[in-house]
Amino acid sequence: MMRSTSKQPSSQESVDRKMLLLLKRKGAQTIEGLIGLTGACWEQVFFSVDRLSRTGKVSLTLIRPCEYRVSVAQPVR
């Protein structure tokens, strides 16, 4: 039997995609809101937000000390 060589997405890549889709559909969310919506654990959401913000796909806005709103980053013109 021949195995497919296509790479399956890692669970972290799946969390990244799920978060971006949710943010596009539902708008900006807090990290706690993303945890509830994605069903992922705090660590997965935190690392995903970190990675997506470093690559410019999401932006963070400070709401109050220790609480951020995550949104899809607007393209730079």
Buried (B, 14 or more C-beta within 10 A) or exposed (E): EEEEEEEEEEEEEBBBEBBBEBBEEEEBBEBEBBBEBBEBEEEBBBBBBEBBBEEEBBBBEEEEEEEBBBBBBEEEE
